[in-house]
Amino acid sequence: MSSKSESSQCVRVCQNTSCRKLGAKKVLAAFQTLPIAGVDVEESRCLGQCGNGPMVLVLPEQIWYCRVLPEEVDAIATRHLLGGQPISSMLYRKFHPEISS
């Protein structure tokens, strides 16, 4: 187990009713199978964005992903969590409006 540090990240996967109906349990499980040093993965209560889930929130950067599928978790882990590059096509536009279609 790693200790908390200033640079650690946290991935929160909403597990409230709406997100769970859309597959959030499988998304959480997919993140949990990819342990990344310095990244904590935890289930979250409602993130307040019902209908856009499964919602994933990366802290402390406040990067929001919506409608995440289990098969997309590896890309988030590789490109964002390890590579430092959020995946613009997957970002939640409500909080990241700079994304073009």
N, CA, C and O atoms as a Tinker XYZ file with bonds, in Angstrom:
   404  protein
     1  N      0.836000   -1.187000    0.000000    73     2
     2  CA     0.000000    0.000000    0.000000    64     1     3
     3  C      0.876000    1.244000    0.000000    63     2     4     5
     4  O      1.881000    1.314000    0.707000    81     3
     5  N      0.483000    2.212000   -0.796000    73     3     6
     6  CA     1.256000    3.441000   -0.853000    64     5     7
     7  C      0.679000    4.447000    0.126000    63     6     8     9
     8  O     -0.516000    4.435000    0.423000    81     7
     9  N      1.552000    5.321000    0.626000    73     7    10
    10  CA     1.073000    6.364000    1.530000    64     9    11
    11  C      0.620000    7.556000    0.713000    63    10    12    13
    12  O      1.040000    7.750000   -0.428000    81    11
    13  N     -0.248000    8.352000    1.321000    73    11    14
    14  CA    -0.754000    9.545000    0.640000    64    13    15
    15  C      0.380000   10.533000    0.488000    63    14    16    17
    16  O      1.195000   10.704000    1.394000    81    15
    17  N      0.431000   11.188000   -0.669000    73    15    18
    18  CA     1.408000   12.246000   -0.894000    64    17    19
    19  C      0.699000   13.393000   -1.580000    63    18    20    21
    20  O     -0.441000   13.261000   -2.024000    81    19
    21  N      1.384000   14.521000   -1.662000    73    19    22
    22  CA     0.773000   15.694000   -2.278000    64    21    23
    23  C      0.398000   15.441000   -3.731000    63    22    24    25
    24  O     -0.550000   16.044000   -4.234000    81    23
    25  N      1.113000   14.572000   -4.405000    73    23    26
    26  CA     0.868000   14.345000   -5.829000    64    25    27
    27  C     -0.122000   13.211000   -6.097000    63    26    28    29
    28  O     -0.400000   12.899000   -7.255000    81    27
    29  N     -0.656000   12.591000   -5.042000    73    27    30
    30  CA    -1.552000   11.456000   -5.279000    64    29    31
    31  C     -2.869000   11.901000   -5.904000    63    30    32    33
    32  O     -3.342000   13.015000   -5.680000    81    31
    33  N     -3.437000   11.011000   -6.683000    73    31    34
    34  CA    -4.709000   11.249000   -7.345000    64    33    35
    35  C     -5.747000   10.309000   -6.767000    63    34    36    37
    36  O     -5.425000    9.276000   -6.180000    81    35
    37  N     -6.992000   10.689000   -6.948000    73    35    38
    38  CA    -8.095000    9.850000   -6.520000    64    37    39
    39  C     -9.100000    9.770000   -7.668000    63    38    40    41
    40  O     -9.488000   10.788000   -8.240000    81    39
    41  N     -9.510000    8.559000   -7.990000    73    39    42
    42  CA   -10.537000    8.346000   -9.002000    64    41    43
    43  C    -11.797000    7.935000   -8.259000    63    42    44    45
    44  O    -11.814000    6.921000   -7.560000    81    43
    45  N    -12.845000    8.723000   -8.413000    73    43    46
    46  CA   -14.128000    8.404000   -7.794000    64    45    47
    47  C    -15.100000    7.972000   -8.881000    63    46    48    49
    48  O    -15.284000    8.666000   -9.881000    81    47
    49  N    -15.719000    6.816000   -8.668000    73    47    50
    50  CA   -16.689000    6.282000   -9.620000    64    49    51
    51  C    -18.042000    6.266000   -8.911000    63    50    52    53
    52  O    -18.218000    5.566000   -7.913000    81    51
    53  N    -18.988000    7.033000   -9.427000    73    51    54
    54  CA   -20.312000    7.115000   -8.822000    64    53    55
    55  C    -20.962000    5.739000   -8.793000    63    54    56    57
    56  O    -20.944000    4.996000   -9.774000    81    55
    57  N    -21.542000    5.420000   -7.624000    73    55    58
    58  CA   -22.236000    4.138000   -7.461000    64    57    59
    59  C    -23.689000    4.342000   -7.054000    63    58    60    61
    60  O    -24.314000    3.441000   -6.495000    81    59
    61  N    -24.226000    5.532000   -7.336000    73    59    62
    62  CA   -25.625000    5.784000   -7.016000    64    61    63
    63  C    -26.526000    5.084000   -8.046000    63    62    64    65
    64  O    -26.044000    4.594000   -9.067000    81    63
    65  N    -27.795000    5.044000   -7.778000    73    63    66
    66  CA   -28.757000    4.268000   -8.566000    64    65    67
    67  C    -28.659000    4.487000  -10.074000    63    66    68    69
    68  O    -28.563000    3.523000  -10.834000    81    67
    69  N    -28.682000    5.738000  -10.508000    73    67    70
    70  CA   -28.675000    6.036000  -11.945000    64    69    71
    71  C    -27.406000    5.511000  -12.619000    63    70    72    73
    72  O    -27.475000    4.865000  -13.664000    81    71
    73  N    -26.260000    5.789000  -12.023000    73    71    74
    74  CA   -24.997000    5.329000  -12.611000    64    73    75
    75  C    -24.875000    3.812000  -12.565000    63    74    76    77
    76  O    -24.369000    3.199000  -13.505000    81    75
    77  N    -25.334000    3.208000  -11.477000    73    75    78
    78  CA   -25.268000    1.746000  -11.372000    64    77    79
    79  C    -26.114000    1.082000  -12.454000    63    78    80    81
    80  O    -25.718000    0.060000  -13.013000    81    79
    81  N    -27.265000    1.655000  -12.749000    73    79    82
    82  CA   -28.120000    1.104000  -13.814000    64    81    83
    83  C    -27.425000    1.173000  -15.168000    63    82    84    85
    84  O    -27.727000    0.390000  -16.069000    81    83
    85  N    -26.497000    2.109000  -15.307000    73    83    86
    86  CA   -25.780000    2.284000  -16.568000    64    85    87
    87  C    -24.430000    1.562000  -16.590000    63    86    88    89
    88  O    -23.654000    1.732000  -17.531000    81    87
    89  N    -24.147000    0.758000  -15.562000    73    87    90
    90  CA   -22.937000   -0.062000  -15.569000    64    89    91
    91  C    -21.784000    0.423000  -14.714000    63    90    92    93
    92  O    -20.651000   -0.010000  -14.925000    81    91
    93  N    -22.030000    1.307000  -13.754000    73    91    94
    94  CA   -20.948000    1.867000  -12.943000    64    93    95
    95  C    -20.223000    0.824000  -12.103000    63    94    96    97
    96  O    -19.039000    0.985000  -11.809000    81    95
    97  N    -20.910000   -0.231000  -11.718000    73    95    98
    98  CA   -20.256000   -1.277000  -10.929000    64    97    99
    99  C    -19.127000   -1.922000  -11.726000    63    98   100   101
   100  O    -18.058000   -2.197000  -11.182000    81    99
   101  N    -19.364000   -2.163000  -13.008000    73    99   102
   102  CA   -18.332000   -2.751000  -13.872000    64   101   103
   103  C    -17.197000   -1.758000  -14.129000    63   102   104   105
   104  O    -16.039000   -2.159000  -14.249000    81   103
   105  N    -17.521000   -0.475000  -14.215000    73   103   106
   106  CA   -16.486000    0.551000  -14.411000    64   105   107
   107  C    -15.577000    0.598000  -13.187000    63   106   108   109
   108  O    -14.355000    0.644000  -13.324000    81   107
   109  N    -16.163000    0.586000  -11.999000    73   107   110
   110  CA   -15.381000    0.576000  -10.768000    64   109   111
   111  C    -14.490000   -0.658000  -10.715000    63   110   112   113
   112  O    -13.307000   -0.560000  -10.388000    81   111
   113  N    -15.049000   -1.807000  -11.033000    73   111   114
   114  CA   -14.275000   -3.056000  -11.019000    64   113   115
   115  C    -13.106000   -2.986000  -12.003000    63   114   116   117
   116  O    -12.014000   -3.470000  -11.705000    81   115
   117  N    -13.332000   -2.388000  -13.170000    73   115   118
   118  CA   -12.261000   -2.264000  -14.163000    64   117   119
   119  C    -11.121000   -1.391000  -13.636000    63   118   120   121
   120  O     -9.951000   -1.721000  -13.828000    81   119
   121  N    -11.454000   -0.281000  -12.974000    73   119   122
   122  CA   -10.407000    0.558000  -12.379000    64   121   123
   123  C     -9.658000   -0.207000  -11.287000    63   122   124   125
   124  O     -8.439000   -0.084000  -11.166000    81   123
   125  N    -10.376000   -0.983000  -10.504000    73   123   126
   126  CA    -9.757000   -1.710000   -9.399000    64   125   127
   127  C     -8.814000   -2.809000   -9.871000    63   126   128   129
   128  O     -7.938000   -3.233000   -9.118000    81   127
   129  N     -8.979000   -3.276000  -11.106000    73   127   130
   130  CA    -8.067000   -4.300000  -11.630000    64   129   131
   131  C     -6.785000   -3.700000  -12.190000    63   130   132   133
   132  O     -5.860000   -4.429000  -12.546000    81   131
   133  N     -6.728000   -2.370000  -12.269000    73   131   134
   134  CA    -5.545000   -1.681000  -12.798000    64   133   135
   135  C     -4.916000   -0.814000  -11.713000    63   134   136   137
   136  O     -4.946000    0.413000  -11.808000    81   135
   137  N     -4.348000   -1.437000  -10.683000    73   135   138
   138  CA    -3.768000   -0.611000   -9.623000    64   137   139
   139  C     -2.602000    0.219000  -10.163000    63   138   140   141
   140  O     -1.684000   -0.298000  -10.800000    81   139
   141  N     -2.671000    1.529000   -9.884000    73   139   142
   142  CA    -1.642000    2.452000  -10.354000    64   141   143
   143  C     -1.055000    3.143000   -9.125000    63   142   144   145
   144  O     -1.791000    3.685000   -8.301000    81   143
   145  N      0.254000    3.121000   -9.008000    73   143   146
   146  CA     0.918000    3.753000   -7.868000    64   145   147
   147  C      0.517000    5.217000   -7.770000    63   146   148   149
   148  O      0.538000    5.944000   -8.763000    81   147
   149  N      0.153000    5.642000   -6.569000    73   147   150
   150  CA    -0.206000    7.031000   -6.340000    64   149   151
   151  C     -1.630000    7.384000   -6.721000    63   150   152   153
   152  O     -2.018000    8.551000   -6.656000    81   151
   153  N     -2.423000    6.380000   -7.125000    73   151   154
   154  CA    -3.815000    6.629000   -7.511000    64   153   155
   155  C     -4.725000    5.743000   -6.663000    63   154   156   157
   156  O     -4.617000    4.517000   -6.678000    81   155
   157  N     -5.612000    6.386000   -5.932000    73   155   158
   158  CA    -6.611000    5.656000   -5.157000    64   157   159
   159  C     -7.891000    5.595000   -5.981000    63   158   160   161
   160  O     -8.285000    6.586000   -6.594000    81   159
   161  N     -8.532000    4.444000   -5.997000    73   159   162
   162  CA    -9.810000    4.274000   -6.689000    64   161   163
   163  C    -10.847000    3.993000   -5.621000    63   162   164   165
   164  O    -10.672000    3.105000   -4.788000    81   163
   165  N    -11.930000    4.757000   -5.652000    73   163   166
   166  CA   -12.966000    4.539000   -4.653000    64   165   167
   167  C    -14.351000    4.742000   -5.240000    63   166   168   169
   168  O    -14.549000    5.509000   -6.182000    81   167
   169  N    -15.295000    4.032000   -4.654000    73   167   170
   170  CA   -16.680000    4.246000   -5.056000    64   169   171
   171  C    -17.145000    5.534000   -4.410000    63   170   172   173
   172  O    -16.679000    5.923000   -3.339000    81   171
   173  N    -18.070000    6.182000   -5.084000    73   171   174
   174  CA   -18.563000    7.464000   -4.618000    64   173   175
   175  C    -20.075000    7.428000   -4.502000    63   174   176   177
   176  O    -20.752000    6.674000   -5.201000    81   175
   177  N    -20.582000    8.243000   -3.623000    73   175   178
   178  CA   -22.023000    8.486000   -3.597000    64   177   179
   179  C    -22.341000    9.325000   -4.823000    63   178   180   181
   180  O    -21.463000    9.594000   -5.642000    81   179
   181  N    -23.578000    9.731000   -4.946000    73   179   182
   182  CA   -24.008000   10.502000   -6.107000    64   181   183
   183  C    -23.128000   11.734000   -6.318000    63   182   184   185
   184  O    -22.866000   12.497000   -5.388000    81   183
   185  N    -22.685000   11.906000   -7.548000    73   183   186
   186  CA   -21.872000   13.069000   -7.911000    64   185   187
   187  C    -22.743000   14.192000   -8.467000    63   186   188   189
   188  O    -22.230000   15.223000   -8.901000    81   187
   189  N    -24.065000   13.991000   -8.455000    73   187   190
   190  CA   -24.995000   15.039000   -8.839000    64   189   191
   191  C    -25.165000   15.254000  -10.331000    63   190   192   193
   192  O    -25.621000   16.317000  -10.750000    81   191
   193  N    -24.811000   14.274000  -11.136000    73   191   194
   194  CA   -24.906000   14.410000  -12.591000    64   193   195
   195  C    -25.720000   13.263000  -13.180000    63   194   196   197
   196  O    -25.375000   12.718000  -14.229000    81   195
   197  N    -26.796000   12.905000  -12.501000    73   195   198
   198  CA   -27.629000   11.769000  -12.894000    64   197   199
   199  C    -28.064000   11.859000  -14.358000    63   198   200   201
   200  O    -28.410000   12.927000  -14.863000    81   199
   201  N    -28.033000   10.708000  -15.015000    73   199   202
   202  CA   -28.420000   10.626000  -16.416000    64   201   203
   203  C    -27.253000   10.739000  -17.369000    63   202   204   205
   204  O    -27.416000   10.546000  -18.574000    81   203
   205  N    -26.071000   11.049000  -16.848000    73   203   206
   206  CA   -24.876000   11.189000  -17.687000    64   205   207
   207  C    -23.825000   10.145000  -17.346000    63   206   208   209
   208  O    -22.690000   10.218000  -17.815000    81   207
   209  N    -24.202000    9.192000  -16.542000    73   207   210
   210  CA   -23.252000    8.214000  -16.039000    64   209   211
   211  C    -23.040000    7.040000  -16.959000    63   210   212   213
   212  O    -23.649000    6.908000  -18.020000    81   211
   213  N    -22.163000    6.216000  -16.507000    73   211   214
   214  CA   -21.393000    6.264000  -15.280000    64   213   215
   215  C    -20.431000    7.460000  -15.260000    63   214   216   217
   216  O    -19.717000    7.733000  -16.225000    81   215
   217  N    -20.445000    8.162000  -14.114000    73   215   218
   218  CA   -19.586000    9.328000  -13.933000    64   217   219
   219  C    -18.307000    8.924000  -13.230000    63   218   220   221
   220  O    -18.314000    8.121000  -12.296000    81   219
   221  N    -17.195000    9.503000  -13.703000    73   219   222
   222  CA   -15.884000    9.288000  -13.091000    64   221   223
   223  C    -15.279000   10.661000  -12.856000    63   222   224   225
   224  O    -15.237000   11.494000  -13.762000    81   223
   225  N    -14.814000   10.892000  -11.643000    73   223   226
   226  CA   -14.198000   12.162000  -11.272000    64   225   227
   227  C    -12.773000   11.898000  -10.826000    63   226   228   229
   228  O    -12.536000   11.082000   -9.936000    81   227
   229  N    -11.807000   12.597000  -11.454000    73   227   230
   230  CA   -10.404000   12.465000  -11.090000    64   229   231
   231  C    -10.017000   13.693000  -10.280000    63   230   232   233
   232  O    -10.139000   14.829000  -10.738000    81   231
   233  N     -9.550000   13.437000   -9.071000    73   231   234
   234  CA    -9.118000   14.494000   -8.166000    64   233   235
   235  C     -7.614000   14.419000   -7.960000    63   234   236   237
   236  O     -7.074000   13.317000   -8.057000    81   235
   237  N     -6.913000   15.470000   -7.691000    73   235   238
   238  CA    -7.429000   16.791000   -7.366000    64   237   239
   239  C     -7.688000   17.684000   -8.579000    63   238   240   241
   240  O     -8.087000   18.837000   -8.412000    81   239
   241  N     -7.472000   17.180000   -9.789000    73   239   242
   242  CA    -7.589000   18.030000  -10.983000    64   241   243
   243  C     -9.017000   18.424000  -11.334000    63   242   244   245
   244  O     -9.227000   19.330000  -12.140000    81   243
   245  N    -10.013000   17.747000  -10.731000    73   243   246
   246  CA   -11.412000   18.003000  -11.052000    64   245   247
   247  C    -11.709000   17.707000  -12.528000    63   246   248   249
   248  O    -12.387000   18.488000  -13.195000    81   247
   249  N    -11.206000   16.597000  -13.023000    73   247   250
   250  CA   -11.473000   16.155000  -14.389000    64   249   251
   251  C    -12.642000   15.174000  -14.341000    63   250   252   253
   252  O    -12.588000   14.156000  -13.653000    81   251
   253  N    -13.692000   15.499000  -15.081000    73   251   254
   254  CA   -14.924000   14.707000  -15.101000    64   253   255
   255  C    -15.046000   13.943000  -16.421000    63   254   256   257
   256  O    -14.897000   14.510000  -17.504000    81   255
   257  N    -15.321000   12.639000  -16.299000    73   255   258
   258  CA   -15.622000   11.803000  -17.455000    64   257   259
   259  C    -17.070000   11.330000  -17.326000    63   258   260   261
   260  O    -17.524000   11.003000  -16.230000    81   259
   261  N    -17.790000   11.296000  -18.446000    73   259   262
   262  CA   -19.182000   10.850000  -18.417000    64   261   263
   263  C    -19.372000    9.664000  -19.355000    63   262   264   265
   264  O    -18.609000    9.447000  -20.296000    81   263
   265  N    -20.422000    8.911000  -19.057000    73   263   266
   266  CA   -20.800000    7.747000  -19.860000    64   265   267
   267  C    -19.615000    6.795000  -20.094000    63   266   268   269
   268  O    -19.417000    6.282000  -21.196000    81   267
   269  N    -18.846000    6.579000  -19.037000    73   267   270
   270  CA   -17.654000    5.735000  -19.133000    64   269   271
   271  C    -18.064000    4.270000  -19.220000    63   270   272   273
   272  O    -18.904000    3.796000  -18.454000    81   271
   273  N    -17.464000    3.573000  -20.155000    73   271   274
   274  CA   -17.683000    2.140000  -20.331000    64   273   275
   275  C    -16.496000    1.382000  -19.733000    63   274   276   277
   276  O    -15.378000    1.899000  -19.717000    81   275
   277  N    -16.728000    0.165000  -19.241000    73   275   278
   278  CA   -15.616000   -0.596000  -18.661000    64   277   279
   279  C    -14.426000   -0.737000  -19.614000    63   278   280   281
   280  O    -13.274000   -0.710000  -19.180000    81   279
   281  N    -14.702000   -0.885000  -20.897000    73   279   282
   282  CA   -13.601000   -1.064000  -21.860000    64   281   283
   283  C    -12.812000    0.232000  -22.121000    63   282   284   285
   284  O    -11.775000    0.198000  -22.783000    81   283
   285  N    -13.293000    1.362000  -21.607000    73   283   286
   286  CA   -12.577000    2.633000  -21.761000    64   285   287
   287  C    -11.661000    2.938000  -20.578000    63   286   288   289
   288  O    -10.851000    3.862000  -20.642000    81   287
   289  N    -11.784000    2.174000  -19.514000    73   287   290
   290  CA   -11.013000    2.425000  -18.300000    64   289   291
   291  C     -9.513000    2.335000  -18.551000    63   290   292   293
   292  O     -8.750000    3.147000  -18.029000    81   291
   293  N     -9.082000    1.354000  -19.343000    73   291   294
   294  CA    -7.656000    1.204000  -19.629000    64   293   295
   295  C     -7.094000    2.459000  -20.297000    63   294   296   297
   296  O     -5.976000    2.872000  -19.987000    81   295
   297  N     -7.849000    3.068000  -21.202000    73   295   298
   298  CA    -7.399000    4.294000  -21.868000    64   297   299
   299  C     -7.285000    5.446000  -20.879000    63   298   300   301
   300  O     -6.332000    6.223000  -20.940000    81   299
   301  N     -8.248000    5.563000  -19.968000    73   299   302
   302  CA    -8.169000    6.620000  -18.955000    64   301   303
   303  C     -6.945000    6.389000  -18.076000    63   302   304   305
   304  O     -6.214000    7.330000  -17.765000    81   303
   305  N     -6.724000    5.153000  -17.682000    73   303   306
   306  CA    -5.572000    4.828000  -16.839000    64   305   307
   307  C     -4.259000    5.133000  -17.552000    63   306   308   309
   308  O     -3.363000    5.750000  -16.976000    81   307
   309  N     -4.148000    4.707000  -18.788000    73   307   310
   310  CA    -2.898000    4.871000  -19.528000    64   309   311
   311  C     -2.639000    6.318000  -19.931000    63   310   312   313
   312  O     -1.574000    6.870000  -19.652000    81   311
   313  N     -3.618000    6.922000  -20.587000    73   311   314
   314  CA    -3.415000    8.272000  -21.128000    64   313   315
   315  C     -3.498000    9.363000  -20.074000    63   314   316   317
   316  O     -2.695000   10.296000  -20.088000    81   315
   317  N     -4.456000    9.263000  -19.162000    73   315   318
   318  CA    -4.642000   10.328000  -18.186000    64   317   319
   319  C     -3.848000   10.080000  -16.903000    63   318   320   321
   320  O     -2.991000   10.885000  -16.537000    81   319
   321  N     -4.129000    8.979000  -16.228000    73   319   322
   322  CA    -3.516000    8.758000  -14.929000    64   321   323
   323  C     -2.015000    8.530000  -14.999000    63   322   324   325
   324  O     -1.274000    9.015000  -14.143000    81   323
   325  N     -1.562000    7.805000  -15.997000    73   323   326
   326  CA    -0.132000    7.571000  -16.159000    64   325   327
   327  C      0.537000    8.604000  -17.064000    63   326   328   329
   328  O      1.672000    9.012000  -16.815000    81   327
   329  N     -0.168000    9.023000  -18.113000    73   327   330
   330  CA     0.424000    9.928000  -19.089000    64   329   331
   331  C      0.153000   11.402000  -18.866000    63   330   332   333
   332  O      0.780000   12.249000  -19.501000    81   331
   333  N     -0.773000   11.722000  -17.971000    73   331   334
   334  CA    -1.051000   13.119000  -17.670000    64   333   335
   335  C     -1.865000   13.862000  -18.705000    63   334   336   337
   336  O     -1.943000   15.089000  -18.663000    81   335
   337  N     -2.488000   13.128000  -19.654000    73   335   338
   338  CA    -3.268000   13.753000  -20.722000    64   337   339
   339  C     -4.724000   13.305000  -20.654000    63   338   340   341
   340  O     -5.048000   12.207000  -21.106000    81   339
   341  N     -5.609000   14.132000  -20.096000    73   339   342
   342  CA    -7.036000   13.768000  -20.095000    64   341   343
   343  C     -7.531000   13.503000  -21.520000    63   342   344   345
   344  O     -7.032000   14.095000  -22.477000    81   343
   345  N     -8.495000   12.627000  -21.646000    73   343   346
   346  CA    -9.021000   12.242000  -22.957000    64   345   347
   347  C    -10.166000   13.185000  -23.296000    63   346   348   349
   348  O    -11.281000   13.022000  -22.800000    81   347
   349  N     -9.891000   14.163000  -24.137000    73   347   350
   350  CA   -10.855000   15.233000  -24.396000    64   349   351
   351  C    -12.192000   14.733000  -24.941000    63   350   352   353
   352  O    -13.236000   15.299000  -24.615000    81   351
   353  N    -12.180000   13.698000  -25.754000    73   351   354
   354  CA   -13.431000   13.205000  -26.339000    64   353   355
   355  C    -14.356000   12.558000  -25.310000    63   354   356   357
   356  O    -15.542000   12.364000  -25.579000    81   355
   357  N    -13.827000   12.224000  -24.142000    73   355   358
   358  CA   -14.621000   11.571000  -23.105000    64   357   359
   359  C    -15.016000   12.519000  -21.970000    63   358   360   361
   360  O    -15.804000   12.142000  -21.103000    81   359
   361  N    -14.487000   13.727000  -21.964000    73   359   362
   362  CA   -14.748000   14.651000  -20.868000    64   361   363
   363  C    -16.196000   15.111000  -20.842000    63   362   364   365
   364  O    -16.848000   15.205000  -21.882000    81   363
   365  N    -16.684000   15.391000  -19.659000    73   363   366
   366  CA   -18.055000   15.842000  -19.447000    64   365   367
   367  C    -18.117000   17.328000  -19.789000    63   366   368   369
   368  O    -17.533000   18.156000  -19.091000    81   367
   369  N    -18.818000   17.656000  -20.850000    73   367   370
   370  CA   -18.830000   19.016000  -21.390000    64   369   371
   371  C    -19.405000   20.056000  -20.439000    63   370   372   373
   372  O    -19.068000   21.235000  -20.540000    81   371
   373  N    -20.264000   19.640000  -19.521000    73   371   374
   374  CA   -20.827000   20.601000  -18.565000    64   373   375
   375  C    -19.710000   21.271000  -17.762000    63   374   376   377
   376  O    -19.784000   22.463000  -17.466000    81   375
   377  N    -18.682000   20.507000  -17.413000    73   375   378
   378  CA   -17.574000   21.044000  -16.628000    64   377   379
   379  C    -16.329000   21.318000  -17.454000    63   378   380   381
   380  O    -15.372000   21.917000  -16.964000    81   379
   381  N    -16.339000   20.880000  -18.706000    73   379   382
   382  CA   -15.214000   21.100000  -19.614000    64   381   383
   383  C    -15.764000   21.625000  -20.948000    63   382   384   385
   384  O    -15.662000   20.936000  -21.963000    81   383
   385  N    -16.346000   22.837000  -20.964000    73   383   386
   386  CA   -17.026000   23.359000  -22.152000    64   385   387
   387  C    -16.108000   23.706000  -23.309000    63   386   388   389
   388  O    -16.581000   23.936000  -24.422000    81   387
   389  N    -14.800000   23.750000  -23.070000    73   387   390
   390  CA   -13.869000   24.104000  -24.134000    64   389   391
   391  C    -13.723000   23.028000  -25.203000    63   390   392   393
   392  O    -13.050000   23.237000  -26.212000    81   391
   393  N    -14.349000   21.886000  -24.982000    73   391   394
   394  CA   -14.264000   20.779000  -25.931000    64   393   395
   395  C    -15.156000   21.052000  -27.131000    63   394   396   397
   396  O    -16.326000   21.402000  -26.975000    81   395
   397  N    -14.609000   20.892000  -28.318000    73   395   398
   398  CA   -15.430000   21.067000  -29.524000    64   397   399
   399  C    -15.967000   19.713000  -29.969000    63   398   400   401
   400  O    -15.426000   18.667000  -29.610000    81   399
   401  N    -17.020000   19.748000  -30.740000    73   399   402
   402  CA   -17.647000   18.498000  -31.223000    64   401   403
   403  C    -16.771000   17.791000  -32.219000    63   402   404
   404  O    -17.141000   16.731000  -32.723000    81   403
